[in-house]
Amino acid sequence: MEQNARVVVKAEEYYRKMFEGRYDSWNRRDKHMVDTVNRLMAHLDQKTGNSKLVIWAHNSHLGNAKATEVGTQQQHRSLHYILR
């Protein structure tokens, strides 16, 4: 239930920024993905002590945004960039 509530709050933040036309809506989305991965890893590590995840996402979330025009001009940060 806690994760569901977190998703609702983050979705509202994301859509508000998206409708404002701001580039940081993308950053909020990827930051939420990172937070979810980190919470999942913490949960799994409590159970097993040595967890690993495979993250399946679109190329634009996993690629190096700093190598693109959007990444350099609009400060776009991808899932890949934040998790590094």
C-alpha positions in Angstrom: 0.0 0.0 0.0 2.8 2.4 0.8 4.3 2.0 -2.7 0.9 2.6 -4.3 0.5 5.9 -2.4 4.0 6.9 -3.4 3.2 6.2 -7.1 0.1 8.4 -6.9 2.0 11.3 -5.3 4.8 11.0 -7.8 2.4 10.7 -10.8 0.7 13.9 -9.8 4.0 15.7 -9.5 5.1 14.4 -12.9 1.9 15.3 -14.7 1.8 18.8 -13.2 5.4 19.4 -14.5 4.6 17.8 -17.9 1.6 20.1 -18.5 3.7 23.1 -17.6 6.0 22.1 -20.4 9.0 21.7 -18.2 11.8 19.3 -19.0 12.2 18.3 -15.4 9.1 16.2 -15.7 11.4 13.6 -17.3 13.9 13.9 -14.5 11.1 13.4 -11.9 10.0 10.3 -13.8 13.5 8.7 -13.9 14.1 9.8 -10.3 11.0 7.9 -9.3 12.3 4.8 -11.1 15.6 5.1 -9.2 13.8 5.4 -5.9 11.7 2.4 -6.7 14.8 0.3 -7.7 16.5 1.4 -4.5 13.6 0.5 -2.3 13.2 -2.8 -4.0 16.9 -3.6 -3.5 16.7 -2.7 0.1 13.7 -4.9 0.6 15.3 -7.9 -1.2 18.6 -7.4 0.6 16.8 -7.8 3.9 15.5 -11.2 2.8 18.6 -12.6 1.0 21.5 -10.3 1.8 22.8 -10.4 -1.7 20.2 -9.3 -4.2 20.6 -8.4 -7.9 18.1 -6.9 -10.3 17.7 -6.8 -14.0 16.2 -3.5 -15.1 14.2 -3.6 -18.3 13.4 -0.1 -19.6 13.3 1.9 -22.8 16.7 3.0 -24.3 16.0 6.6 -23.5 15.9 5.7 -19.8 19.0 3.6 -19.8 21.2 5.5 -22.3 23.6 8.3 -21.4 21.5 11.4 -21.7 24.6 13.6 -21.3 25.6 12.5 -24.8 22.5 14.0 -26.3 21.4 17.6 -27.0 18.5 17.2 -24.4 21.0 16.0 -21.8 23.4 18.9 -22.2 21.0 21.8 -22.9 18.1 20.8 -20.6 19.9 18.9 -17.8 18.1 15.7 -18.6 19.1 12.9 -16.3 18.4 9.3 -17.2 17.9 6.3 -15.0 21.4 5.2 -16.1 23.0 8.5 -15.1 21.3 8.6 -11.6 22.1 5.0 -10.7 25.7 5.2 -11.6 
